[in-house]
Amino acid sequence: VIVEEKIEGEESSFQAFCDGKHLVPLPETRDYKRAFDGDRGPNTGGMGSYKDVGDWLPFMTRADKEREIEIIDKVFRRLRGRGSNPGLRGVPFYDAFIHTSDGTKILENNSRPGDPEIQNLLPIMKDDLIDVCFKILDGNLTRVDFEKKATVVTYKAPPNYGGFKDAFPQLVNWEEIDSPVDLSRAHDLAEKYGDRIRVYPASIELRDGQTYALTSRAVCVVGIGDDIETARRISLEGIRAIHGGSLWYRGDIASREHVAKSVEHMKALRGS
Ligand code: GLY
């Protein structure tokens, strides 16, 4: 019995659709759980995430992804019994994996989509989501297709989220905290980027015709591009165009330095 084990490696998020019979793995994403730049600060629900152009991440290999599918497939077969659990539908597998010197290890399983990770995927899914849902219900979902694009999600959150106001009180605009959040300039960026930018309000409410942040991650912007850097630039331009509520964000989601650090870390762990 393992009571506790320290695992060193790089994390990735695995998600799969399931119609009760078939497991349909989705492209891999990387979540940024720590609140602040450089992976400092407390864990949050995820301040942002990225997806590379293909099905796995720059620090992973095809074999890593195949191993993940193998592990999840084993869990899936056990859970569905001999077809006795056809209700295993939707997104029963959203798993955190850690890639280590000792191979691919599963860290946790959730039966729901990942947030922000699902926002990396749905905007570039070629299939219509409603058709996918019907196929999930009918038990005939065998594949879904994605555009070969990179995507980057960056979230903005209010100062009382993620310990920000205690860590950086000097960066909080206290007079602006209860002010409306203006999403219009971010939406206007669609004129420049078309459907390569998406603005998704989250923990936010409409009051007297204006938008106010609530207590959790308030709004995210998804950038879509031919590579991670282009997607990141669009995501950041969108997030910086959102004003009000004294919202803050991580500036290093999918940065060249962060991605390179993961790649170097994995090389060192694999001894290659
Ligand atoms: N991204 C973390 C979660 O959805 O729990």
Residues whose N, C-alpha, C, O or C-beta is under 5 A from the ligand:
A	BS01	LIG	D31 G45 G46 P113 G114 D115 P116
